[in-house]
Amino acid sequence: MRTSFPFVNRVRRVVCKPQQSRVISPVAAPWQHLRVVALRHTSTRPCQDSGSSYVTTPIFYVNASPHLGHLYSAVIADCFHRYKLLRAYDSKFATGTDEHGLKIQQAAEAAAKDPLTFCTNVSGRFRHLFNSCNISYTDYIRTTEPRHRRAVQHFWSLLWDKGLIYKGSYEGWYSTQDESFLMPTQVADALDSSGKEVKVSLESGHKVEWMKEENYMFRLSTFRLPLLDWLRGNPRAVQPERFHQAVVQWLQEDLPDLSVSRQRSRLQWGIPVPGDPEQTIYVWLDALVNYLTVAGYPGGHDRWDGVHHVIGKDILKFHAIYWPSFLLGAGLPLPKAIHVHSHWTVGGKKMSKSLGNVVDPLERSRTFTTDGLRYFLLRQGVPDSDCDYTEDKVLKLLNAELADSLGGLLNRCTAPALNPGQVYTRFCSQSFPREPGGQAAAEDYRMLSSVRSLPAAVEQHFESMHVYKALEAISACVRQTNGFVQRHAPWKLDRTDVKEQRWLDTVIHVSLECLRVYGTLLQPVVPEISDKLLRKLGVAKTARSWADINFLPRFQGLDCPREGRALGSDTGVLFGRLERQNVDSHKPKKNKKASKL
Ligand code: MSP
């Protein structure tokens, strides 16, 4: 029996008799070379940095407005892209909307709109959210664009020419909400909101329907072993580890061929099958090809090699089984990594319209600021497991880490009372010598060593998209620097004493250097706050890359180009403290139906 996904909500399981999901058997075997093709991709040699990078978000369904979970996928990918730019990569970052399929067709019907007008409207809402939240995509794709239709039809024809698609018939369960075909073992009995018995998907809990129709099948079964080879040869192909294991586990079972079209009479809103206008291409095949469309497919898609996909755990099967199989079939390189994240719940419950707990990220970003919301999502979001969103957590985290800790540190070091000249003060190597002996304490040396090793640690966490770990490390260093300032209380030092004045300047210089490192490393996460911080320190835009970090050169006996320079003009409070009453007044209102539940 097929193993159900280990990380999905469980519903009552029903024992069904196995159903035949396909009736036409393959006639020839021109695809049997595929194992060899796959092995070519399984090299264990680490990929060299090519100086170019391509990261994607999933493309978002336009049947409903964007919510917090959607923004989360986008913010993770945005952070990776911005990080790559800081590393001087030529980085490309794609996002967009998934506009075809039954679900969208039905949503447009329900709204009494023609499908394209409906899609254009909702797609615009996603784009507006992303623009407002500084999601710096380089391409925003819509699957209704002509360039995408060309790519999908070309891709289909290629698979057809290779004998990987055949005409057959499908009989089995289908979830329109997930646009997914399910095995009988992936279906359970449940009651709908009116108490009626229905069948639902074990994975998502969404209602399923029995479907029987003539359509085209993709020889997915042929790819089970090549996929296993790929995953075993590339243990970091799917991250984090538990999701990699889940995919390997699924592949222990039979992999049935996949229906890749629907009858036009049922599904009009989609791309027609080339040469057969009676059939519409399955929305997941259509949607997955968006990644290639953006890369320029079918011509000049040389940027394709080495893509990083960011996805939520609910769409793992499509990205780690279907997509690599399609790519292998088409003879194209496989993704470099599929980065999976878990979901946001709200007050411990799945976000849903009927519960009235859907968090509108645009509205929340007005309360918490864009950077505030980005920081919260990336600091609290742990890819391995679901995370709960509560207003209280956001408020406490942002006040503690952005307003008090980071903002407080900047304030102290740039306050005219301590730094009347408003300059990057001078470092005195007698006060803070390389070997202990001056005025610095043992903890101060430990602090320097933590900050020195911070960029390498952050690099590693950004590379694996474990942003929360990077932020944890930065936050710990900010605390250490605050401790350093507190320990030496520069406000108590006697400015008329030359030695004390030198030490005061040194304490400020070291703190400003720490702040410069934090500001530089935080750019991918909170671009506006970082900009404010670095402007206040007088760091030019051209001196904010990874290569510019070079922490505290004076401690190494080297020159510091910043020493003695004027600080930037006043940039205002780094992050204003949030007051509970202002936050609460923006809470989403629960609808009546929800409060009854
Ligand atoms: N259209 C497909 C993806 C096609 S990609 C070729 C789709 N769209 S979606 O709009 O339903 O979901 C988009 C992304 O949002 C997915 O990565 C999904 O996991 C993520 N999220 C949806 N709800 C979420 C939460 N509650 N929390 C975090 N992310 C969630 O699937």
Boltz pocket constraint, residues with backbone or C-beta under 6 A from the ligand:
constraints:
  - pocket:
      binder: B
      contacts: [[A, 57], [A, 58], [A, 59], [A, 60], [A, 61], [A, 68], [A, 69], [A, 70], [A, 72], [A, 73], [A, 98], [A, 284], [A, 287], [A, 288], [A, 290], [A, 310], [A, 311], [A, 312], [A, 313], [A, 314], [A, 315], [A, 341], [A, 342], [A, 343], [A, 344], [A, 345], [A, 351]]
      max_distance: 6.0
